Amino acid sequence: MSTRAEAEAMGHISSDGNFNMAQAQTSRKGFCSVRHGLALIAHLCNFSIFTQQMNLSIAIPAMVNNTALAGPSNTSTERPPTAPQDSWSETLKEFKPMAPTYDWSPDMQGIILSSLNYGSFLAPIPIGYMSGIYGAKYLVGVGLFLSSVLTFFIPLAADAGVAFLVVIRIVQGIAQGMVLTSQYTIWVKWAPPLEKSQLINIAISGQLLGSFIIFLIGGFLCQTIGWPYIFYIFGGIGCACSFLWFPLFYDDPINHPFISTGEKEYIMRSLAQQDSSPAWSLPIKAMVRSLPLWAILIFHFTEFWSLFIFMDYTPTYFSTVLQANLRDSGILTSLLLVAAFICTIFGGLLADFLLSRKLLRLMSIRKLFTAIGVLIPAAALVSLHWTRSSLSATMALLALSFTTNTFCQVHWLSQGTITSLCSCIGSHFFHSCWIYNESGF
């Protein structure tokens, strides 16, 4: 990052020490820039991580032998259950290849599915701290590659036994935590102030697109070519994205070999006001006493809680409350996710538009978008209790919740340590409530 002296030499800081945003705006490039290209690559990385995160949830109905749950655990059979769950399964039955199934009880399935969270518990705080010291290039790249390779081994681990599968999912959770936590530090040196919201939202919208794709085609892949291929296909996509990441991403625009001089100078001038510390510090006492930090943590707890609820329980809600079959449940969930994907990108563009036109101050934009992203989804989810008999009303409320929740993404999440604290608190509390619910209390 350029120093203040360098920026003053360029003549882009006024005598009173304020950065001339209007002058920098004249140098602003369009979407065909290296920084937007990096946002697209980060988008693909998030896409891969979320498909790998959710593929086991989609595949496990096809992996379980529902006709022999009383037998010994992890006993492999020759073929999936022959009884179709719905007419769509009956239509596709003749195309099903032979694939092993396992006698996993519902409790065992819960342990397997939740094992990913144990790894994600261990990762956020140390990874967030390390990302501030070492940068995001190797943390994101290694995490994505490791998670992708482990995805290939899930079918083999399932054959070897539940213990092997749980261990792989725990390590995979740590690897995915490396990507999801450290990626936000990219924008400390790459995102001009007037473009930070749109760049971050372009990157993280890959999470919603990945969820949309896995819900849309995951069940179809399991029923046509066999459940192991859902891991082979998305593991291969993740490896390809990691190979793309290493040569094209650099932690600092100054060192990037393909960036133009004009874009490099624009980014440096835009960030000239931001103070750069010689070393990465962690002021724990000041953080504990900071009321704004506690407010941020509480807000992000609600955001992560809503995200986990949406991802984990929406398909179950469709199938149990609305009595939708497997295919219809996947399609309905996919429609909600694609709407949220579009709204995520729109929210980032809208926030940057309001800031660049000086219609609202930065703090006002963050407070407004935070209120929209938390209060409206909460009201809509509570209202679901009275719309259980109407599919259209339920879909309208869920769409409102999904889309407005994405406004939470318009924030400051470029500080890895704070990001990791938010993620850790939200996911820990969600997992604790999941265990409480599954225990029957």
Residue pairs with C-beta under 8 A, 6 or more apart in sequence:
1 189
1 252
1 254
1 268
1 271
1 274
1 276
2 254
2 268
2 269
2 271
2 272
3 276
4 13
4 272
6 268
6 272
7 13
7 19
7 268
7 269
7 272
10 265
10 269
12 19
12 20
12 23
12 24
12 269
12 272
13 19
13 20
13 272
13 273
14 20
18 273
19 269
19 270
19 272
19 273
21 193
21 194
24 192
24 194
24 266
24 269
24 270
25 194
25 356
27 262
27 265
27 266
27 269
28 192
28 194
28 195
28 266
29 262
29 263
29 266
33 263
34 253
34 256
34 258
34 259
34 260
34 263
35 190
35 191
35 192
35 195
35 199
35 253
35 263
35 267
36 199
36 202
37 248
38 186
38 190
38 248
38 249
39 199
39 200
39 202
39 203
40 202
41 241
41 244
41 245
41 248
41 249
42 140
42 183
42 186
42 202
42 203
42 204
42 206
43 202
43 203
43 204
43 205
43 206
43 209
44 206
44 241
44 244
45 140
45 144
45 179
45 183
45 206
45 241
45 242
45 245
46 179
46 180
46 183
46 203
46 204
46 205
46 206
46 207
46 210
47 206
47 207
47 209
47 210
47 213
47 237
47 241
48 144
48 147
48 148
48 206
48 210
48 234
48 237
48 238
48 241
49 144
49 147
49 176
49 179
49 180
49 207
49 210
49 238
50 206
50 207
50 208
50 210
50 211
50 214
51 210
51 211
51 213
51 214
51 234
51 237
51 238
52 147
52 148
52 151
52 172
52 176
52 234
52 235
52 238
53 116
53 176
54 210
54 211
54 214
54 215
54 218
54 311
55 151
55 214
55 218
55 230
55 231
55 234
56 112
56 113
56 116
56 154
56 169
57 113
57 312
58 214
58 215
58 218
58 219
58 222
58 230
59 218
59 222
59 227
59 230
59 231
60 104
60 109
60 112
60 113
61 222
61 326
62 80
62 99
62 101
62 222
62 223
62 227
63 100
63 101
63 102
63 104
63 158
63 227
64 101
64 102
64 103
64 104
64 109
65 75
65 77
65 80
65 81
65 101
65 102
65 103
66 81
67 81
67 83
68 75
68 77
68 103
69 103
69 104
69 105
70 103
71 103
72 103
73 102
73 103
73 104
73 105
73 108
73 162
74 102
74 103
74 104
74 161
74 162
75 102
75 103
76 100
76 101
76 102
76 159
77 100
77 101
77 103
78 98
78 100
79 96
79 98
79 99
79 101
80 96
80 99
80 101
81 101
82 93
84 90
84 93
85 325
85 326
86 325
86 326
86 327
87 325
88 223
88 325
88 326
88 327
89 223
89 326
92 223
92 224
95 223
95 224
96 223
96 224
96 226
97 225
97 226
98 226
99 226
99 227
99 228
100 158
100 159
102 158
104 112
104 162
107 438
108 162
110 438
111 162
111 166
112 162
112 165
112 166
112 169
114 431
114 434
114 435
115 165
115 166
115 169
115 170
115 173
116 169
116 170
116 172
116 173
116 176
117 173
117 427
117 431
118 170
118 173
119 169
119 170
119 171
119 172
119 173
119 174
119 175
119 176
119 177
120 173
120 174
120 176
120 177
120 180
120 423
120 427
121 173
121 424
121 427
121 428
121 431
122 173
122 174
122 177
123 173
123 174
123 176
123 177
123 178
123 181
123 420
124 177
124 181
124 419
124 420
124 421
124 423
124 424
124 427
125 417
125 420
125 421
125 424
126 420
127 139
127 177
127 178
127 181
127 182
127 416
127 420
128 181
128 182
128 416
128 417
128 418
128 419
128 420
128 421
129 280
129 282
129 416
129 417
129 420
130 139
130 182
130 416
131 139
131 181
131 182
131 184
131 185
131 416
132 185
132 280
132 415
132 416
132 417
133 280
135 185
135 251
135 252
136 182
136 183
136 185
136 186
136 249
136 251
137 245
137 246
137 249
137 250
137 251
139 178
139 179
139 182
140 178
140 179
140 182
140 183
140 186
140 245
140 249
141 242
141 245
141 246
141 249
142 175
142 178
143 175
143 176
143 177
143 178
143 179
143 182
144 175
144 179
144 238
144 241
144 242
144 245
145 238
145 239
145 242
146 171
146 172
146 175
146 178
147 172
147 175
147 176
147 179
147 238
148 235
148 236
148 237
148 238
148 239
148 241
148 242
149 235
149 239
150 168
150 171
150 172
150 175
150 235
151 172
151 231
151 234
151 235
151 238
152 231
152 232
152 235
152 236
153 168
154 165
154 168
154 169
154 231
155 227
155 228
155 231
155 232
157 164
157 165
157 167
157 168
158 164
158 165
177 423
180 423
181 416
181 419
181 420
181 423
182 416
183 203
184 200
184 413
184 414
184 415
184 416
184 419
185 414
185 415
185 416
186 203
186 249
186 251
186 414
187 196
187 199
187 200
187 414
188 414
188 415
189 251
189 252
189 253
189 267
189 271
190 199
190 253
190 267
191 199
191 200
191 414
192 266
192 267
192 270
192 271
193 270
193 271
193 355
194 270
194 352
194 355
194 356
195 352
196 352
196 414
197 347
197 348
197 349
197 351
197 352
197 355
197 409
197 410
198 345
198 348
198 349
198 351
198 352
199 348
200 348
200 409
200 413
200 414
201 344
201 345
201 347
201 348
201 349
201 406
201 409
201 410
202 345
202 348
204 344
204 409
205 341
205 344
205 345
208 337
208 338
208 340
208 341
208 344
208 406
209 337
209 338
209 341
211 311
211 337
212 334
212 337
212 338
212 341
214 234
215 315
215 330
215 333
215 334
215 337
216 330
216 331
216 334
218 230
218 330
219 326
219 327
219 330
221 227
221 229
221 230
221 233
222 230
248 258
250 256
250 257
253 259
253 263
253 264
253 267
253 268
254 264
254 268
256 264
282 417
287 293
293 418
296 418
296 422
297 421
297 422
297 425
299 370
299 374
299 408
300 408
300 422
300 423
300 425
300 426
301 422
301 425
301 426
301 429
302 374
302 378
303 373
303 374
303 405
303 408
303 422
303 426
304 422
304 423
304 425
304 426
304 427
304 430
305 426
305 429
305 430
306 374
306 377
306 378
306 381
306 401
306 405
307 405
307 426
308 426
308 427
308 430
309 381
309 430
310 336
310 401
310 402
310 405
312 434
314 333
314 336
314 398
315 329
315 330
315 333
318 324
318 328
318 329
318 332
318 333
319 325
319 326
319 329
321 388
322 388
322 391
322 394
324 332
332 395
335 395
335 399
336 395
336 398
336 399
336 402
337 402
339 399
339 402
339 403
340 402
340 403
340 405
340 406
343 402
343 403
343 404
343 406
343 407
344 406
344 409
347 369
347 406
347 407
347 409
347 410
348 409
348 410
351 365
351 369
351 410
353 359
354 360
354 365
355 362
355 365
360 368
365 410
366 410
366 411
366 412
369 407
369 408
369 410
369 411
370 407
370 408
370 411
372 404
372 407
373 404
373 405
373 406
373 407
373 408
373 409
373 410
374 405
374 408
376 400
376 401
376 404
377 400
377 401
377 402
377 404
377 405
380 397
380 398
380 400
380 401
380 404
381 397
381 401
383 397
384 394
384 397
384 398
387 393
387 394
387 397
388 394
413 419
413 422
